[in-house]
Amino acid sequence: MGNEGAFGCLNQKLRREVDKVNPSINLPPIDARSPDVRVGNVNEAAVRQQYGSNYGRSAIPYRPPVPAYVLPRR
């Protein structure tokens, strides 16, 4: 039953090696200094750009009409 101690020692040694390569920083993924995009806040300038002339009038973003292409006559 001496193998249990050997595995524990091996696991600790491997953990130290992994931590050297990829140290884990104990920081929250989102905090008060996170950018608005990560937090999910709305950027008013981006919404104005997206909604165009519908901003403040409709919940549907502005979409320009689809161009109608006409073949020239011969």
Buried (B, 14 or more C-beta within 10 A) or exposed (E): EEEEEEEEEEEEEEEEEEEEEEEEEEEEEEEEEEEEEEEEEEEEEEEEEEBEEEBEEEEEEEEEEEEEEEEEEE
